[in-house]
Amino acid sequence: MDDGPITPALVLWTAKRVITQHATTTSPHRANGMCVQCCGAGCNMLSWAIDVVKAHRLATIPEP
């Protein structure tokens, strides 16, 4: 397996995959919006992913 460098594009891709995982059912026994890391207090992976995507969008918004 090629463990190339961790690039901003790879981090963004991973964050989008985490968000997608929380929006789709992975198995009939798991409800939408949950992953293995989810608990009653929320999901650290989902929070991280949202922060990454938000930071990327704010960084790419041109100044007026």
C-alpha positions as CSV (number, residue, x, y, z in Angstrom):
1,M,0.0,0.0,0.0
2,D,1.3,3.4,-0.9
3,D,1.4,5.7,2.1
4,G,2.1,8.9,0.2
5,P,2.2,12.3,1.8
6,I,-0.9,13.7,3.6
7,T,-2.0,16.6,1.4
8,P,-4.8,19.2,2.0
9,A,-6.7,17.5,-0.8
10,L,-6.5,14.1,0.9
11,V,-7.7,15.6,4.2
12,L,-10.6,17.3,2.5
13,W,-11.5,14.1,0.6
14,T,-11.4,12.1,3.9
15,A,-13.6,14.7,5.6
16,K,-16.2,14.5,2.8
17,R,-16.2,10.7,3.1
18,V,-16.9,11.0,6.9
19,I,-19.8,13.3,6.2
20,T,-21.2,11.0,3.6
21,Q,-20.9,8.1,6.0
22,H,-23.1,9.9,8.4
23,A,-25.7,10.6,5.7
24,T,-26.1,7.1,4.4
25,T,-27.0,3.7,5.9
26,T,-24.0,1.4,6.1
27,S,-26.0,-1.6,7.3
28,P,-29.6,-2.4,8.1
29,H,-28.7,-2.5,11.8
30,R,-27.3,1.0,11.9
31,A,-29.5,4.1,11.6
32,N,-28.7,7.0,9.3
33,G,-26.4,9.6,10.8
34,M,-24.3,7.3,12.8
35,C,-20.9,5.6,12.6
36,V,-19.0,3.3,15.0
37,Q,-17.5,6.4,16.7
38,C,-20.9,8.0,17.4
39,C,-22.1,8.1,20.9
40,G,-24.9,9.9,22.8
41,A,-22.8,13.1,23.1
42,G,-22.1,13.3,19.4
43,C,-19.4,12.2,17.1
44,N,-15.8,13.5,17.2
45,M,-15.2,12.3,13.6
46,L,-18.2,14.1,12.3
47,S,-17.3,17.3,14.2
48,W,-13.7,17.1,12.8
49,A,-15.0,16.6,9.2
50,I,-17.4,19.5,9.4
51,D,-14.6,21.8,10.7
52,V,-12.3,20.7,7.9
53,V,-14.9,21.4,5.2
54,K,-15.9,24.7,6.8
55,A,-12.3,25.8,7.0
56,H,-11.7,24.9,3.4
57,R,-14.8,26.8,2.2
58,L,-13.8,29.9,4.2
59,A,-10.3,29.8,2.8
60,T,-11.6,29.7,-0.8
61,I,-14.1,32.5,-0.5
62,P,-12.6,35.5,-2.3
63,E,-12.4,38.8,-0.4
64,P,-14.9,41.5,-1.6
